[in-house]
Amino acid sequence: MSIRDIESVEEVVFMDEIFDCEQPRRKQKSYRARVSPLEMYSDAEFRRKYRFSKEGAVKLIDLFGAQLKSDGRGGKLSPELQILTALRCWGRNEVQDDSADLHGISQQSITNVCRRVALSIVETRQMYIRMPANLDEEVQKINMFSNICGFKSVVGCIDCTHIRIPHVPGNEGHCYINRKNFPSLNVQVVCDASLKIMAIVARWYGSAHDSRIFNESALKLKFEGGQFHGRLLGDSGYACTPYLFTPVLRPRSRKEVRYNAMHVRTRNSVERCFGVLKSRFRCLQTGFRNSLENIKLYIVALAILHNIAIIFNEEEFPVEEEVVEEQELQPIQAVGRGAAVRAAFIEENF
């Protein structure tokens, strides 16, 4: 080989080093091993971690699994794993990091999984969250409330509860600060005597008054339009109307005292509903760390799961004392037609 040939070879080697002409080998992706939680835990341990029995979880997978099927690219997440991951995040309020490690999913994927599962659940909201659709259904609700202590004509109990959220930046951030001086959503719920949620509004900021949320709701328009024969029971934070009875602020007769006592016992259904809901899904008790958009979505999804748990006869979790106790609102004095209709009702029934 000549000297010139040697020089040309050295030049090519030198140029390859500069421009890294050699194509690097493509790194092969590896995925964490994923074991079904249904197989990992005993029945009791599974229920404690996932807030449903194994039987109930399988039913949830059958209900919502079809909408969650993966396209198979990359590390395929089965519908089962997606639903169980979301249940554990919501039920135990675990940091997403921990839940990701437990299920062999990257932390980055957890938010996407929870949102995907929530969207599939919320698509069924008209099936699981609804007021009575006809007179027969309404009479059934009224009879269930009457069986508590004899209070007549009650179709639902209404109240609001605060769900803690992260600080909201921007000009509207102060609107989310509630009476207890922390950011929240004020969520309105109407439930029946079995604690099923029949209506929910999860879009109002924490400083909004309970009565304002109801006054601007579609539900009020339905009552005013005569769509329901029964009425709601609410606390003294609401205005008393012919279709929403509140307690008598200063009872002066035995009948009014009896009315108040039975009102409290019957309306306690909505307080129990909040307790059972928050005990099953701890994130509603201690607060969310997600975006505001996702939080609103999750609240409705969890209300649906709460109703499904009742339908499945799932065992309730012990109701713990609220981390943040609700503060009493300034009572609204009953006046006008609402007060007159309530007075006639008390005179006739108590």
Buried (B, 14 or more C-beta within 10 A) or exposed (E): EEEEEEEEEEEEEEEEEEEEEEEEEEEEEEEEEBEEBBEEBEEEEBBEBBBBBBEBBBBBBEBBBEBBEBEEEEBEBBBBBBBBBBBBBBBBBBEBEBBBBBBBBEEEBBBEBBBBBBBBBBEBBEEBBBBBEEEEEBBEBBEBBBEBEEBBBBBBBBBBBBBBBBEBEEEEEEBBBBBEEBBBBBBBBBBBBEBBBBBBBBBBBBBBBBBEBBEEBEBBEBBEEEEBEBBBBBBBBBBBBBBBBBBBEEBEEEBBEBBBBBBBEBBBBBBBBBBBBBBBBBBBBEBBBBEBEBBBBBBBBBBBBBBBBBEBEBEEBEBEEBEBEBEEBEEBEBEEEBBEBBBEBBEEBB
